[in-house]
Amino acid sequence: MEKDKRPNILWYCTDQQRFDTIGALGNPHINTPRLDEFVRQSTSFTHAYCQSPICTPSRASFMTGMYPSAISVTGNGNPVFPEYYEDRLISHVLAENGYDCGLIGKLHLASAFDGQENRVNDGYRYFQYSHDHGKPKAFGHEYADWLREQGEDLGKLLQQRVVVQQPKKKTGRFPEPTPDCDNIPPHLHQTYWCTEKTIEFINKNRKKDQPWMLNINPFDPHPGFDAPWEYYRRYDPETLPGCHFQESDISFQAKLTDAGIDFQSQAKPPAEWDDKQMQASYYAMIEQLDHEFGRVLDYLDTEGLRENTIVIFTSDHGESLGDHGLAYKGCRFYEGLSRVPLIISYPTDFMKNVQSDALVELLDIVPTLYDVLGIDIPYYVQGKSITPLLRGDTPVHEHREAVRCEFFGALATPDQTHATMYRNRRWKLVTYHQKGICELYDLDNDPWEHNDLSEHDDFQDIKWELMQKSFDATVYAHPQMVPRVASH
């Protein structure tokens, strides 16, 4: 591709957003007008899967096009991203190829426990860091600095949210706002700040005709379910459907918990989670993201940049949201956790208003960008370009036979569980390694995964067939050897 015609790239990645949270893609209970409009202008992948249901391994994977285990970033808490792989980050590669690269919000390629995480040569010239709403005095917390410039104190806003505001009921798991006692209001919110900094980045002076890539990573809708009143008031919890739950889920989850399998919560009946109030706040957070994402698109239109900008909307992984009696995330691979939105727009070239049910992985994004930009896809990239799908050149069933997801001791929890997921068009197999436990679901007949068939006599043949395929896929997820220089 000619250098002066290379497209800009705007990559908007929310945190912990499930696949089933966009109106135009089948959820009548959530209000997402700007994403609905974007869906009509784009190609939406309705069966996109992350490569780990935990932040850091997922982000390291989709920023390199490699599986978490291949890049040796398998969990949260690592002190630094491996320096010997820094040149595999798409931001580094594009910076080396003349792109002006920026990041706003989370990075989370390494631990952010002590404030701004340790960075490698990631390629970002513009770096506005804010891992989350908290830690107002943390080093490098640009959002907290911006609030001080507005005459506001993040510490006081957080105190109002966490200390002054109390849940209405003892079972409440989040600060439910009121007109008189809000959480962080929209005009002071981190999600709003992300948009303001996006506009600032787009307006930065750069070389004539220099293309740019911007990663926008707001913290929402990550727990703790703290939507501002302005958005929360738009949802009546009693009218929402609540989570996907059957009574048998409690005993099944207890079996996994008793085996020591890691998760951030233990299963409880949905009422003990206030699941509809939790869902209302989660949806409200996404509606705020929808509004701010719309502001970004409007600014691209105003500046005449939309026609030469690839826009990607996705999330790093999902959220349990009460499904199966669980909240948050951990070593499970249910659809609400492993399946995420993926919507891509490039108006001058790609197809529009297409909803594809092709099985895709988030690590397919990086080779797609290489493909579009005319950069040779490096030997180490394990993803597969979805450009043929975007252009309508390939039937959906020819892209991937199956997708896979990993959990290799991904949280600082006692068991350090290792587990893998293998999912084809109909079946999902989950294997908890060294536990003697697996799960098998017929997604055609049990889309919300309540009926485990792994021990049923009638399904042993398909289980062992999938076990073999899952084992093969895991073996071939190893890091690729450098190209040979000789045959012997």
N, C-alpha and C positions, 0 to 999 in steps of 0.2 A: 504494500500500500504506500502511495506517495506520502512523504512526511507531512506536507502542508495540508493533507486531506484526512489525516488520522483523526478518529473521533475522540471526543472527551468521554470519560467514564465516571458515572456517578453511581456509587454502590451503597445503597441504604440498607443497613443490617440492624434490625431490632434484636432484642435480647429475650429469649424464652417465649416466642410467639408461636402458638400452634397453627397448623395448616388450616383449621376450620374456623377462621376468625375474620373472614372477608365476605361481605354481603353478596357480591356478584359471583362468588364461588360457592354459594349454597347455604349461607347462614342468614336466615331472615330475622334474626334477633339482634344483630349488631349493625350499627350505623357507620358505614365506611364509604361515604360518597366519593372521595377523591381516589381511593384505591379501586372502587368500582369503575370509575372513569378510566383509570390507568389500565385495568384489565381489558377494557374495550379497545385500548390502543396498543395492546401488547400480546405477547405469547405467555400464557400462564401454565405452569407445570403443576398439575394437581397431585402428582405422586413424586414429590421431591423429598429426599431423605438426607439428614445429616449423617456424619460418620462417627459421631459420638454424642450422646445426650447430655454432655457437659461442655461448658464454655471453651476452655482453653484448647482441649484436643480438637474440638470442632473447628475453631477459628484457625488454628495452625494448619489443619487439613485443607480447609477451603481457600486459604491464602497461598498454598503451595501446590495444590492438586495432588497431594499425597495422603495416604491413610495415616491416622495418628500413630499407629504402631510403626509405620515405615519411617516417620520423621522423628521418632523417639519423643513425642510430646503426647502423652496418654492421659494426663490428668491436670487438674488445677493445682497450683502451689509450686510449680517449678521456678527456680530462682531467675532463670533467663532462658530465652529461646536459644536453641543450639546455634552458636556462631558459625559453625561449619556448614549450616544450611541457610544462612541469611541471604545468600544469593539466589535462593529458590523462592523467596517471597515475591509474589507478583508485583508488589509495590517497589521492591528493589530492582527487579528486572525492568519495569517500565521506566523508572528513574534513569537507569543505565541507557535506555533507548530514547531519552529525550523528553519524557513526560515530567510535568510538574506534579508531584504527588502530595496529597494532604490527608490528614486524619483528624476527625472530630469525635470526641466521646471516648468509648472504650477502645482498647487495643487487645489486651488480655491474651497476648501470646506468652505471657509469663505472669507470675503472681503480682497482684496489686495490693497485697496485705499491708505493706508499710507506706502506701501512697503511690506515687507514679512508679510504674514498673520499670525494671531494668530493660533498656533497649539495645538491640543490635543495630547494624547498619540496615535499617528497614526501608530506606528510600524516601521517607517522608520529610520534605522540606518544611511544610506547614504542619504544625503539631499542636492541636488544642485538646488537651487530655482531661477527661473526667470519667473515671471508672464507674462511678455511681453517684447518688445524691449525697452520700455521707462524707465524713472526715473533712470538715471545712478548713482545717489547718494543715492538711497533708501537703507535702511538697509537690509542686507541679499541678495542683488541682485548679485548672483554668476556669472551670465553671464557678467555683467558690470565689476566685478573684473577680470574675465578671459580676457576680452578685454584689460584691463590695463596691464595685464601680457604680452600681445602681443605688447605692446607699442602703443595701440590705445585708443582713447577717444570716448566712446559711445555718449557723449553729442555732439561732433562735427559731428559724423556720423548722428545723428538724426537731427541736424541743417541743414546739407546738404540735407537731405531727405525732410524736412518740409519747410524750409525757403528759401534756395537757389533755389531748384528745384521748378518750378511752372508748373501746368498743362498747356497743350498747348491751351486749350480753356476754356472759362469762365464756361462752364458746367462741366468741369472735376472735379471728386470727389476723385482723388488719384494722387500721385506723379509719373508721367510717366517717367521712367529712359531713359537716353541716354548714348551713349558710353563715353561721357565726364562728365556726371553728373549722377552718379549711385545712387541708394538707397544703403542700406548696402550690400556690395559685398558678394558672397557666402562663402569665406573663413573666414569671420568675422561675419557671420550671426548666429542668435540664433539657427536656425535649425541645422547648422553645429556643433555648440557648444554642442547641445544635443547628437549628435553622438560621439563626442570626450569624453564626460562624460560617455556615455554608455560603451565605451571601457575601461575607467578608472574603472568603477564599476565592470565590469566582471573580471578585473585583480586584484581586491582587495584580500588581504589575508582573508581567512575565514576558518572555521573548515573543516576538511577533510570530503568530501562527503556532505557538507552542501548545500542544494538547495537554490536558490535565486529567488526573484520576483523583477522585475524592472518595474516601471511605467515611461514611457517616454512621456512627454506632451509638445511638441513644441507649440508655439503660433500661427503659421500659419496653415491654410490660413485665419485666422481672418482678417477683415479689419484693417488698411486701404489700402489694395490692393497695396502693396509696394514691388513687386517682384524685385529682382536684374536684371540688364540689361542682364546678361548672359542667364537668363531663359526667360525674357520677349521678347527678340529679336527673340525667336523661334516661336512666334505666330503673325500672321498677323490678326489684329482684323477684317478686312473686310472679311476674309474667315470663320469666326466663325458664328454660327447660331444665337447668341444672346439669349435673354430671352424668356420665355413663356408668351405671352401677347396678350390680345384682347382689343379693344377699350372700351368694356363694363366694363373692370376691373376698370377703373378710377372712374366711378360713383358708382360701388359696394363698392370699398374701401372708397370712400367719405361717404357712408352710415355708415360704421363701425367707421370711424374717427369722424363723427358727433355724434355718440353715445358715444364718449369718450373712445373707446376701445384702449388700449395702444399699441404703436409700436414705433420703433426708426426712422421711416421716414413716410412721407406722399406720397401717390401714385402720380407718374408723368409719362408721356410718356417715353419709354425707351431711346429715344435720349437725354433727359435731364439728364439721368444718365451716358451718354456715355457707354451704356450697353455692347457694344462689346469690348471696351477698358478695361472696368472693368472685363469682362469675361476673356480677354487675360491675365491680371495680376493675376487673381484668378487661372487660369489654370497654369500659370508659377510658382506660389507659390507651387502648388500641385506637379508640376514636380520636383521642388527642394526637397520637402518632399520625393517624390518617390526615388530620387537619394540617399538621406541620409538614408532612410529606407533600401535601398539596401546595403549600406555600413554596416549597423548593421547586416543584414543577412549574408553578406560575412564574417564578423568577427566571428559570431557564427560558420560558416562552417570551417574557418581557425583554430579555437580552438577546433574543434571536438565536439561542444556543441549542434548543431542543432537537432540531433536525440533524445536528451532528454530535449528539450525545447518546451513548449507550446508557440506559438507566436500568439498574438491577434493584429489585426489592426482594429481600429474603430475611431469614432469622437464623440464629445459630443452632437452635434446638427448640423443643416445645416445652409444655408445662402440663403436669398431671391434672390440675384443676378439679380435684375430687374424683376423677375417674378411678374405678376399682378401689375407692376409699382412700386414695393417696393424694397428697399435695406435694408440689415442688418437683424434684428430679432425683435421679440416682440410677442404680443398675436395674433398669427396666427398659423395654423397647416397645411399649404400646404406641399406637398410632399418634396419640396426643403428644408424645415425647419425641419420637424419632422423625415425624413427618412435618414439614415446614412449608411456608409459602415460598414460591420462587416465580417471579414475574419479571420478564425482560422485554425492554422496548428499545428499538433502534429504528426510528420512523423511516429513514431513507432507504432501508435495505430489507429488514426482516418483515415477516408476515405480521398482521395485526389481528386482534380480536380472535385469537385461537386459544382454546383450552385443550392442552395436550395431556393425556393420561399416561404418557411414556414414563417408565421407571427411570428416574435420574438421581444422581448423587450430587451433593454440593461441591464435591471436588471436581465435578465436570465444568464448573464456572471458569477456572483458570485456563484449561486448554481451549475453551471456547473463545476467551479473550485473545489468546495467542493466535488462534485460527482467524478470527476477524481482522486482527491487525497485521496479518501476514508474517508473523514471527514463527519460526520453526518450533514446534512443540518439543521441549527438551525430553531427553530419554527417560528421565526420572519421573515424569508426570504420569500418574496412575489414573487420572480422570479421563473422560472421553468427551470430545467436543460435541456440544449439542447444536452447533451451527446448522447441520443438515436438518434437524428437527425445526429450528427456527425458520428456515427457508422452505420447509415443506418438501425436502428432497428425499427424506427417509421415512418409511412407515414407523410408527411408534414402537412396534414390537421388535424392531431391528436394532434399537439403540442399546438396550441392556436386557438380558434375560432375568436379571435379579439385581438387588441392591443389598449392601451389607453395612453393618454398624458395629462399633466396638465399645466395650467398657473394660479397660484394663487398669484396675485400681485407681479410678479417676477421681475419687474424693478422699479426703483425709478422714476416712472411717475405718473401723477396726479390721474388717475382713480383707480389704483390698481385693474385692471380688473381681474375677475375670469372666467376661461373658461376651458372646457374639450373637448377632442377628443376621439371618439370611432370609430375604423376602422376594418371592417371585410374583407373577401376576395373581396367583390365587392363594398361595400358602406362605405362612411365616413360621420359621423355626428359630427358637431362642435356645441357646445352650449355655448353662451356667457351669463353667469348667471346674473340674475336681469336686463337683457337688453331687453328681449323679442325678441332676435335675435338668429337664428341658421343657419347653412349651411348644406346642404345635397348634396353629390356628388356621381354620378354613375361612379366609377373609371374604370369600363370596357369600357365605352363609352366616358368618359371625364377624361382621366388620369391626365390632368394638371389643372383640377378644375376651369373651367371658367363658368360653367353653374350650378348655385345654384338651386336645385329643392325643397328647403324646403317649398316654398309657392305654389308649383304647385299642383293642385287638384289631379292629378293622382298618387302622391307619398306620400300622407298623411299617408296611412297605414304603409308603410315601415318606414317613419319618426318616427311615434309613437312607432313602434316595437323597433327601434334602441334607441329611447329615454329611453324606459324602461330598455333595456340592458345596456345602458350607466349609468343610475342611479344605477342599481344593481352593476355594476363594481366599481363605485365610492364609494358606501357604503362599499363594501368588500375590498377597498384599505386602510381601517383604520389599525392602528397598531395592530398586533395580541396579544391577551392576553397571559400572561405566562401560561405554561402548568398547568392544574389543579392538585392539590394534593389530592382532595377529590371530591365526586360527590354531596356533599351538605354542 
